[in-house]
């Protein structure tokens, strides 16, 4: 959250100058309690043809 706070502080001068500020946030929720469907391939990010 500190990164977001710093950016909002940087944008603060625009807000004080009468500009409007609109911030759209989205969150990608990942349930850490779910097990991967195929644990043998976990961490395998390359295809079979990679060298």
mmCIF file as Biopython writes it, N, C-alpha, C and O atoms, coordinates in Angstrom:
data_model
#
loop_
_atom_site.group_PDB
_atom_site.id
_atom_site.type_symbol
_atom_site.label_atom_id
_atom_site.label_alt_id
_atom_site.label_comp_id
_atom_site.label_asym_id
_atom_site.label_entity_id
_atom_site.label_seq_id
_atom_site.pdbx_PDB_ins_code
_atom_site.Cartn_x
_atom_site.Cartn_y
_atom_site.Cartn_z
_atom_site.occupancy
_atom_site.B_iso_or_equiv
_atom_site.auth_seq_id
_atom_site.auth_asym_id
_atom_site.pdbx_PDB_model_num
ATOM 1   N N  . UNK A ? 1  ? 0.798   -1.190  0.000   1.0 0.0 1  A 1 
ATOM 2   C CA . UNK A ? 1  ? 0.000   0.000   0.000   1.0 0.0 1  A 1 
ATOM 3   C C  . UNK A ? 1  ? 0.849   1.267   0.000   1.0 0.0 1  A 1 
ATOM 4   O O  . UNK A ? 1  ? 0.367   2.334   -0.378  1.0 0.0 1  A 1 
ATOM 5   N N  . UNK A ? 2  ? 2.100   1.158   0.418   1.0 0.0 2  A 1 
ATOM 6   C CA . UNK A ? 2  ? 2.945   2.352   0.458   1.0 0.0 2  A 1 
ATOM 7   C C  . UNK A ? 2  ? 3.177   2.918   -0.945  1.0 0.0 2  A 1 
ATOM 8   O O  . UNK A ? 2  ? 3.285   4.132   -1.112  1.0 0.0 2  A 1 
ATOM 9   N N  . UNK A ? 3  ? 3.253   2.048   -1.949  1.0 0.0 3  A 1 
ATOM 10  C CA . UNK A ? 3  ? 3.426   2.514   -3.329  1.0 0.0 3  A 1 
ATOM 11  C C  . UNK A ? 3  ? 2.216   3.337   -3.764  1.0 0.0 3  A 1 
ATOM 12  O O  . UNK A ? 3  ? 2.361   4.379   -4.402  1.0 0.0 3  A 1 
ATOM 13  N N  . UNK A ? 4  ? 1.039   2.866   -3.418  1.0 0.0 4  A 1 
ATOM 14  C CA . UNK A ? 4  ? -0.191  3.578   -3.777  1.0 0.0 4  A 1 
ATOM 15  C C  . UNK A ? 4  ? -0.247  4.920   -3.060  1.0 0.0 4  A 1 
ATOM 16  O O  . UNK A ? 4  ? -0.622  5.933   -3.650  1.0 0.0 4  A 1 
ATOM 17  N N  . UNK A ? 5  ? 0.127   4.922   -1.789  1.0 0.0 5  A 1 
ATOM 18  C CA . UNK A ? 5  ? 0.118   6.168   -1.026  1.0 0.0 5  A 1 
ATOM 19  C C  . UNK A ? 5  ? 1.068   7.196   -1.640  1.0 0.0 5  A 1 
ATOM 20  O O  . UNK A ? 5  ? 0.717   8.370   -1.760  1.0 0.0 5  A 1 
ATOM 21  N N  . UNK A ? 6  ? 2.258   6.762   -2.027  1.0 0.0 6  A 1 
ATOM 22  C CA . UNK A ? 6  ? 3.219   7.680   -2.645  1.0 0.0 6  A 1 
ATOM 23  C C  . UNK A ? 6  ? 2.679   8.271   -3.947  1.0 0.0 6  A 1 
ATOM 24  O O  . UNK A ? 6  ? 2.865   9.456   -4.222  1.0 0.0 6  A 1 
ATOM 25  N N  . UNK A ? 7  ? 2.010   7.438   -4.745  1.0 0.0 7  A 1 
ATOM 26  C CA . UNK A ? 7  ? 1.457   7.937   -6.010  1.0 0.0 7  A 1 
ATOM 27  C C  . UNK A ? 7  ? 0.346   8.946   -5.757  1.0 0.0 7  A 1 
ATOM 28  O O  . UNK A ? 7  ? 0.263   9.959   -6.451  1.0 0.0 7  A 1 
ATOM 29  N N  . UNK A ? 8  ? -0.505  8.684   -4.777  1.0 0.0 8  A 1 
ATOM 30  C CA . UNK A ? 8  ? -1.574  9.630   -4.456  1.0 0.0 8  A 1 
ATOM 31  C C  . UNK A ? 8  ? -1.003  10.956  -3.966  1.0 0.0 8  A 1 
ATOM 32  O O  . UNK A ? 8  ? -1.543  12.018  -4.277  1.0 0.0 8  A 1 
ATOM 33  N N  . UNK A ? 9  ? 0.078   10.900  -3.207  1.0 0.0 9  A 1 
ATOM 34  C CA . UNK A ? 9  ? 0.729   12.132  -2.752  1.0 0.0 9  A 1 
ATOM 35  C C  . UNK A ? 9  ? 1.269   12.911  -3.947  1.0 0.0 9  A 1 
ATOM 36  O O  . UNK A ? 9  ? 1.152   14.136  -3.990  1.0 0.0 9  A 1 
ATOM 37  N N  . UNK A ? 10 ? 1.861   12.212  -4.919  1.0 0.0 10 A 1 
ATOM 38  C CA . UNK A ? 10 ? 2.365   12.878  -6.127  1.0 0.0 10 A 1 
ATOM 39  C C  . UNK A ? 10 ? 1.240   13.549  -6.910  1.0 0.0 10 A 1 
ATOM 40  O O  . UNK A ? 10 ? 1.417   14.639  -7.455  1.0 0.0 10 A 1 
ATOM 41  N N  . UNK A ? 11 ? 0.084   12.892  -6.962  1.0 0.0 11 A 1 
ATOM 42  C CA . UNK A ? 11 ? -1.049  13.452  -7.690  1.0 0.0 11 A 1 
ATOM 43  C C  . UNK A ? 11 ? -1.742  14.558  -6.903  1.0 0.0 11 A 1 
ATOM 44  O O  . UNK A ? 11 ? -2.599  15.252  -7.451  1.0 0.0 11 A 1 
ATOM 45  N N  . UNK A ? 12 ? -1.392  14.738  -5.638  1.0 0.0 12 A 1 
ATOM 46  C CA . UNK A ? 12 ? -2.050  15.708  -4.769  1.0 0.0 12 A 1 
ATOM 47  C C  . UNK A ? 12 ? -2.021  17.118  -5.305  1.0 0.0 12 A 1 
ATOM 48  O O  . UNK A ? 12 ? -2.996  17.851  -5.141  1.0 0.0 12 A 1 
ATOM 49  N N  . UNK A ? 13 ? -0.925  17.529  -5.946  1.0 0.0 13 A 1 
ATOM 50  C CA . UNK A ? 13 ? -0.854  18.897  -6.453  1.0 0.0 13 A 1 
ATOM 51  C C  . UNK A ? 13 ? -1.865  19.136  -7.574  1.0 0.0 13 A 1 
ATOM 52  O O  . UNK A ? 13 ? -2.367  20.250  -7.719  1.0 0.0 13 A 1 
ATOM 53  N N  . UNK A ? 14 ? -2.169  18.114  -8.364  1.0 0.0 14 A 1 
ATOM 54  C CA . UNK A ? 14 ? -3.214  18.255  -9.387  1.0 0.0 14 A 1 
ATOM 55  C C  . UNK A ? 14 ? -4.577  18.445  -8.733  1.0 0.0 14 A 1 
ATOM 56  O O  . UNK A ? 14 ? -5.386  19.256  -9.184  1.0 0.0 14 A 1 
ATOM 57  N N  . UNK A ? 15 ? -4.820  17.697  -7.675  1.0 0.0 15 A 1 
ATOM 58  C CA . UNK A ? 15 ? -6.087  17.785  -6.960  1.0 0.0 15 A 1 
ATOM 59  C C  . UNK A ? 15 ? -6.245  19.173  -6.341  1.0 0.0 15 A 1 
ATOM 60  O O  . UNK A ? 15 ? -7.323  19.764  -6.403  1.0 0.0 15 A 1 
ATOM 61  N N  . UNK A ? 16 ? -5.173  19.690  -5.747  1.0 0.0 16 A 1 
ATOM 62  C CA . UNK A ? 16 ? -5.217  21.027  -5.147  1.0 0.0 16 A 1 
ATOM 63  C C  . UNK A ? 16 ? -5.384  22.110  -6.209  1.0 0.0 16 A 1 
ATOM 64  O O  . UNK A ? 16 ? -5.891  23.193  -5.914  1.0 0.0 16 A 1 
ATOM 65  N N  . UNK A ? 17 ? -4.966  21.829  -7.436  1.0 0.0 17 A 1 
ATOM 66  C CA . UNK A ? 17 ? -5.099  22.798  -8.527  1.0 0.0 17 A 1 
ATOM 67  C C  . UNK A ? 17 ? -6.501  22.783  -9.132  1.0 0.0 17 A 1 
ATOM 68  O O  . UNK A ? 17 ? -6.753  23.481  -10.114 1.0 0.0 17 A 1 
ATOM 69  N N  . UNK A ? 18 ? -7.413  22.003  -8.564  1.0 0.0 18 A 1 
ATOM 70  C CA . UNK A ? 18 ? -8.788  21.977  -9.038  1.0 0.0 18 A 1 
ATOM 71  C C  . UNK A ? 18 ? -9.094  20.853  -10.007 1.0 0.0 18 A 1 
ATOM 72  O O  . UNK A ? 18 ? -10.209 20.769  -10.520 1.0 0.0 18 A 1 
ATOM 73  N N  . UNK A ? 19 ? -8.129  19.993  -10.265 1.0 0.0 19 A 1 
ATOM 74  C CA . UNK A ? 19 ? -8.364  18.861  -11.163 1.0 0.0 19 A 1 
ATOM 75  C C  . UNK A ? 19 ? -9.131  17.777  -10.410 1.0 0.0 19 A 1 
ATOM 76  O O  . UNK A ? 19 ? -9.071  17.684  -9.184  1.0 0.0 19 A 1 
ATOM 77  N N  . UNK A ? 20 ? -9.840  16.975  -11.165 1.0 0.0 20 A 1 
ATOM 78  C CA . UNK A ? 20 ? -10.544 15.837  -10.569 1.0 0.0 20 A 1 
ATOM 79  C C  . UNK A ? 20 ? -9.635  14.624  -10.568 1.0 0.0 20 A 1 
ATOM 80  O O  . UNK A ? 20 ? -8.809  14.443  -11.463 1.0 0.0 20 A 1 
ATOM 81  N N  . UNK A ? 21 ? -9.798  13.816  -9.568  1.0 0.0 21 A 1 
ATOM 82  C CA . UNK A ? 21 ? -9.002  12.597  -9.454  1.0 0.0 21 A 1 
ATOM 83  C C  . UNK A ? 21 ? -9.942  11.403  -9.416  1.0 0.0 21 A 1 
ATOM 84  O O  . UNK A ? 21 ? -10.815 11.304  -8.555  1.0 0.0 21 A 1 
ATOM 85  N N  . UNK A ? 22 ? -9.745  10.507  -10.360 1.0 0.0 22 A 1 
ATOM 86  C CA . UNK A ? 22 ? -10.537 9.276   -10.387 1.0 0.0 22 A 1 
ATOM 87  C C  . UNK A ? 22 ? -9.561  8.110   -10.361 1.0 0.0 22 A 1 
ATOM 88  O O  . UNK A ? 22 ? -8.642  8.033   -11.177 1.0 0.0 22 A 1 
ATOM 89  N N  . UNK A ? 23 ? -9.769  7.216   -9.425  1.0 0.0 23 A 1 
ATOM 90  C CA . UNK A ? 23 ? -8.896  6.056   -9.285  1.0 0.0 23 A 1 
ATOM 91  C C  . UNK A ? 23 ? -9.764  4.811   -9.380  1.0 0.0 23 A 1 
ATOM 92  O O  . UNK A ? 23 ? -10.704 4.645   -8.603  1.0 0.0 23 A 1 
ATOM 93  N N  . UNK A ? 24 ? -9.450  3.938   -10.328 1.0 0.0 24 A 1 
ATOM 94  C CA . UNK A ? 24 ? -10.136 2.652   -10.461 1.0 0.0 24 A 1 
ATOM 95  C C  . UNK A ? 24 ? -9.176  1.570   -9.994  1.0 0.0 24 A 1 
ATOM 96  O O  . UNK A ? 24 ? -8.061  1.462   -10.504 1.0 0.0 24 A 1 
ATOM 97  N N  . UNK A ? 25 ? -9.598  0.781   -9.040  1.0 0.0 25 A 1 
ATOM 98  C CA . UNK A ? 25 ? -8.775  -0.302  -8.509  1.0 0.0 25 A 1 
ATOM 99  C C  . UNK A ? 25 ? -9.420  -1.636  -8.828  1.0 0.0 25 A 1 
ATOM 100 O O  . UNK A ? 25 ? -10.644 -1.764  -8.842  1.0 0.0 25 A 1 
ATOM 101 N N  . UNK A ? 26 ? -8.591  -2.616  -9.079  1.0 0.0 26 A 1 
ATOM 102 C CA . UNK A ? 26 ? -9.095  -3.981  -9.211  1.0 0.0 26 A 1 
ATOM 103 C C  . UNK A ? 26 ? -8.144  -4.895  -8.458  1.0 0.0 26 A 1 
ATOM 104 O O  . UNK A ? 26 ? -6.939  -4.649  -8.408  1.0 0.0 26 A 1 
ATOM 105 N N  . UNK A ? 27 ? -8.685  -5.935  -7.881  1.0 0.0 27 A 1 
ATOM 106 C CA . UNK A ? 27 ? -7.914  -6.884  -7.101  1.0 0.0 27 A 1 
ATOM 107 C C  . UNK A ? 27 ? -8.081  -8.270  -7.698  1.0 0.0 27 A 1 
ATOM 108 O O  . UNK A ? 27 ? -9.191  -8.676  -8.043  1.0 0.0 27 A 1 
ATOM 109 N N  . UNK A ? 28 ? -6.994  -8.984  -7.816  1.0 0.0 28 A 1 
ATOM 110 C CA . UNK A ? 28 ? -7.034  -10.379 -8.246  1.0 0.0 28 A 1 
ATOM 111 C C  . UNK A ? 28 ? -6.861  -11.237 -7.003  1.0 0.0 28 A 1 
ATOM 112 O O  . UNK A ? 28 ? -5.765  -11.332 -6.450  1.0 0.0 28 A 1 
ATOM 113 N N  . UNK A ? 29 ? -7.950  -11.860 -6.567  1.0 0.0 29 A 1 
ATOM 114 C CA . UNK A ? 29 ? -7.932  -12.675 -5.362  1.0 0.0 29 A 1 
ATOM 115 C C  . UNK A ? 29 ? -7.523  -14.090 -5.723  1.0 0.0 29 A 1 
ATOM 116 O O  . UNK A ? 29 ? -8.113  -14.708 -6.609  1.0 0.0 29 A 1 
ATOM 117 N N  . UNK A ? 30 ? -6.520  -14.598 -5.041  1.0 0.0 30 A 1 
ATOM 118 C CA . UNK A ? 30 ? -6.076  -15.974 -5.231  1.0 0.0 30 A 1 
ATOM 119 C C  . UNK A ? 30 ? -6.206  -16.670 -3.890  1.0 0.0 30 A 1 
ATOM 120 O O  . UNK A ? 30 ? -5.587  -16.262 -2.908  1.0 0.0 30 A 1 
ATOM 121 N N  . UNK A ? 31 ? -7.010  -17.718 -3.851  1.0 0.0 31 A 1 
ATOM 122 C CA . UNK A ? 31 ? -7.206  -18.473 -2.621  1.0 0.0 31 A 1 
ATOM 123 C C  . UNK A ? 31 ? -5.995  -19.367 -2.399  1.0 0.0 31 A 1 
ATOM 124 O O  . UNK A ? 31 ? -5.793  -20.336 -3.131  1.0 0.0 31 A 1 
ATOM 125 N N  . UNK A ? 32 ? -5.199  -19.048 -1.405  1.0 0.0 32 A 1 
ATOM 126 C CA . UNK A ? 32 ? -3.965  -19.780 -1.132  1.0 0.0 32 A 1 
ATOM 127 C C  . UNK A ? 32 ? -4.231  -21.171 -0.563  1.0 0.0 32 A 1 
ATOM 128 O O  . UNK A ? 32 ? -3.329  -22.009 -0.545  1.0 0.0 32 A 1 
ATOM 129 N N  . UNK A ? 33 ? -5.447  -21.429 -0.102  1.0 0.0 33 A 1 
ATOM 130 C CA . UNK A ? 33 ? -5.741  -22.736 0.477   1.0 0.0 33 A 1 
ATOM 131 C C  . UNK A ? 33 ? -6.058  -23.792 -0.577  1.0 0.0 33 A 1 
ATOM 132 O O  . UNK A ? 33 ? -6.093  -24.981 -0.259  1.0 0.0 33 A 1 
ATOM 133 N N  . UNK A ? 34 ? -6.292  -23.384 -1.832  1.0 0.0 34 A 1 
ATOM 134 C CA . UNK A ? 34 ? -6.594  -24.348 -2.894  1.0 0.0 34 A 1 
ATOM 135 C C  . UNK A ? 34 ? -5.313  -25.011 -3.385  1.0 0.0 34 A 1 
ATOM 136 O O  . UNK A ? 34 ? -4.294  -24.344 -3.562  1.0 0.0 34 A 1 
ATOM 137 N N  . UNK A ? 35 ? -5.364  -26.308 -3.602  1.0 0.0 35 A 1 
ATOM 138 C CA . UNK A ? 35 ? -4.230  -27.057 -4.124  1.0 0.0 35 A 1 
ATOM 139 C C  . UNK A ? 35 ? -4.254  -26.996 -5.647  1.0 0.0 35 A 1 
ATOM 140 O O  . UNK A ? 35 ? -5.333  -26.991 -6.240  1.0 0.0 35 A 1 
ATOM 141 N N  . UNK A ? 36 ? -3.088  -26.951 -6.295  1.0 0.0 36 A 1 
ATOM 142 C CA . UNK A ? 36 ? -3.076  -27.011 -7.760  1.0 0.0 36 A 1 
ATOM 143 C C  . UNK A ? 36 ? -3.623  -28.351 -8.238  1.0 0.0 36 A 1 
ATOM 144 O O  . UNK A ? 36 ? -3.485  -29.361 -7.548  1.0 0.0 36 A 1 
ATOM 145 N N  . UNK A ? 37 ? -4.246  -28.362 -9.418  1.0 0.0 37 A 1 
ATOM 146 C CA . UNK A ? 37 ? -4.863  -29.589 -9.914  1.0 0.0 37 A 1 
ATOM 147 C C  . UNK A ? 37 ? -3.832  -30.639 -10.274 1.0 0.0 37 A 1 
ATOM 148 O O  . UNK A ? 37 ? -4.110  -31.833 -10.157 1.0 0.0 37 A 1 
ATOM 149 N N  . UNK A ? 38 ? -2.642  -30.229 -10.711 1.0 0.0 38 A 1 
ATOM 150 C CA . UNK A ? 38 ? -1.593  -31.174 -11.063 1.0 0.0 38 A 1 
ATOM 151 C C  . UNK A ? 38 ? -0.289  -30.722 -10.406 1.0 0.0 38 A 1 
ATOM 152 O O  . UNK A ? 38 ? 0.488   -29.994 -11.025 1.0 0.0 38 A 1 
ATOM 153 N N  . UNK A ? 39 ? -0.036  -31.141 -9.162  1.0 0.0 39 A 1 
ATOM 154 C CA . UNK A ? 39 ? 1.135   -30.656 -8.439  1.0 0.0 39 A 1 
ATOM 155 C C  . UNK A ? 39 ? 2.463   -31.050 -9.084  1.0 0.0 39 A 1 
ATOM 156 O O  . UNK A ? 39 ? 3.480   -30.420 -8.794  1.0 0.0 39 A 1 
ATOM 157 N N  . UNK A ? 40 ? 2.494   -32.066 -9.947  1.0 0.0 40 A 1 
ATOM 158 C CA . UNK A ? 40 ? 3.740   -32.479 -10.592 1.0 0.0 40 A 1 
ATOM 159 C C  . UNK A ? 40 ? 4.245   -31.406 -11.547 1.0 0.0 40 A 1 
ATOM 160 O O  . UNK A ? 40 ? 5.453   -31.280 -11.748 1.0 0.0 40 A 1 
ATOM 161 N N  . UNK A ? 41 ? 3.339   -30.631 -12.139 1.0 0.0 41 A 1 
ATOM 162 C CA . UNK A ? 41 ? 3.730   -29.583 -13.079 1.0 0.0 41 A 1 
ATOM 163 C C  . UNK A ? 41 ? 3.876   -28.222 -12.412 1.0 0.0 41 A 1 
ATOM 164 O O  . UNK A ? 41 ? 4.095   -27.221 -13.094 1.0 0.0 41 A 1 
ATOM 165 N N  . UNK A ? 42 ? 3.760   -28.174 -11.112 1.0 0.0 42 A 1 
ATOM 166 C CA . UNK A ? 42 ? 3.847   -26.900 -10.406 1.0 0.0 42 A 1 
ATOM 167 C C  . UNK A ? 42 ? 5.229   -26.286 -10.601 1.0 0.0 42 A 1 
ATOM 168 O O  . UNK A ? 42 ? 6.243   -26.936 -10.347 1.0 0.0 42 A 1 
ATOM 169 N N  . UNK A ? 43 ? 5.268   -25.052 -11.046 1.0 0.0 43 A 1 
ATOM 170 C CA . UNK A ? 43 ? 6.519   -24.360 -11.269 1.0 0.0 43 A 1 
ATOM 171 C C  . UNK A ? 43 ? 7.119   -24.607 -12.634 1.0 0.0 43 A 1 
ATOM 172 O O  . UNK A ? 43 ? 8.124   -23.985 -12.977 1.0 0.0 43 A 1 
ATOM 173 N N  . UNK A ? 44 ? 6.540   -25.494 -13.424 1.0 0.0 44 A 1 
ATOM 174 C CA . UNK A ? 44 ? 7.038   -25.774 -14.761 1.0 0.0 44 A 1 
ATOM 175 C C  . UNK A ? 44 ? 6.413   -24.768 -15.714 1.0 0.0 44 A 1 
ATOM 176 O O  . UNK A ? 44 ? 5.281   -24.957 -16.159 1.0 0.0 44 A 1 
ATOM 177 N N  . UNK A ? 45 ? 7.141   -23.696 -16.033 1.0 0.0 45 A 1 
ATOM 178 C CA . UNK A ? 45 ? 6.578   -22.627 -16.841 1.0 0.0 45 A 1 
ATOM 179 C C  . UNK A ? 45 ? 6.964   -22.738 -18.302 1.0 0.0 45 A 1 
ATOM 180 O O  . UNK A ? 45 ? 6.475   -21.958 -19.119 1.0 0.0 45 A 1 
ATOM 181 N N  . UNK A ? 46 ? 7.814   -23.668 -18.655 1.0 0.0 46 A 1 
ATOM 182 C CA . UNK A ? 46 ? 8.248   -23.806 -20.048 1.0 0.0 46 A 1 
ATOM 183 C C  . UNK A ? 46 ? 7.568   -25.008 -20.683 1.0 0.0 46 A 1 
ATOM 184 O O  . UNK A ? 46 ? 7.235   -25.986 -20.014 1.0 0.0 46 A 1 
ATOM 185 N N  . UNK A ? 47 ? 7.375   -24.911 -21.970 1.0 0.0 47 A 1 
ATOM 186 C CA . UNK A ? 47 ? 6.791   -26.024 -22.702 1.0 0.0 47 A 1 
ATOM 187 C C  . UNK A ? 47 ? 7.795   -27.143 -22.888 1.0 0.0 47 A 1 
ATOM 188 O O  . UNK A ? 47 ? 8.975   -26.976 -22.580 1.0 0.0 47 A 1 
ATOM 189 N N  . UNK A ? 48 ? 7.348   -28.266 -23.381 1.0 0.0 48 A 1 
ATOM 190 C CA . UNK A ? 48 ? 8.216   -29.431 -23.544 1.0 0.0 48 A 1 
ATOM 191 C C  . UNK A ? 48 ? 9.264   -29.232 -24.630 1.0 0.0 48 A 1 
ATOM 192 O O  . UNK A ? 48 ? 10.260  -29.954 -24.652 1.0 0.0 48 A 1 
ATOM 193 N N  . UNK A ? 49 ? 9.066   -28.270 -25.534 1.0 0.0 49 A 1 
ATOM 194 C CA . UNK A ? 49 ? 10.022  -28.070 -26.618 1.0 0.0 49 A 1 
ATOM 195 C C  . UNK A ? 49 ? 11.107  -27.053 -26.257 1.0 0.0 49 A 1 
ATOM 196 O O  . UNK A ? 49 ? 12.006  -26.805 -27.061 1.0 0.0 49 A 1 
ATOM 197 N N  . UNK A ? 50 ? 11.037  -26.469 -25.077 1.0 0.0 50 A 1 
ATOM 198 C CA . UNK A ? 50 ? 12.034  -25.471 -24.674 1.0 0.0 50 A 1 
ATOM 199 C C  . UNK A ? 50 ? 13.378  -26.137 -24.428 1.0 0.0 50 A 1 
ATOM 200 O O  . UNK A ? 50 ? 13.442  -27.272 -23.956 1.0 0.0 50 A 1 
ATOM 201 N N  . UNK A ? 51 ? 14.454  -25.422 -24.751 1.0 0.0 51 A 1 
ATOM 202 C CA . UNK A ? 51 ? 15.799  -25.979 -24.540 1.0 0.0 51 A 1 
ATOM 203 C C  . UNK A ? 51 ? 16.461  -25.369 -23.343 1.0 0.0 51 A 1 
ATOM 204 O O  . UNK A ? 51 ? 17.595  -25.720 -23.019 1.0 0.0 51 A 1 
#
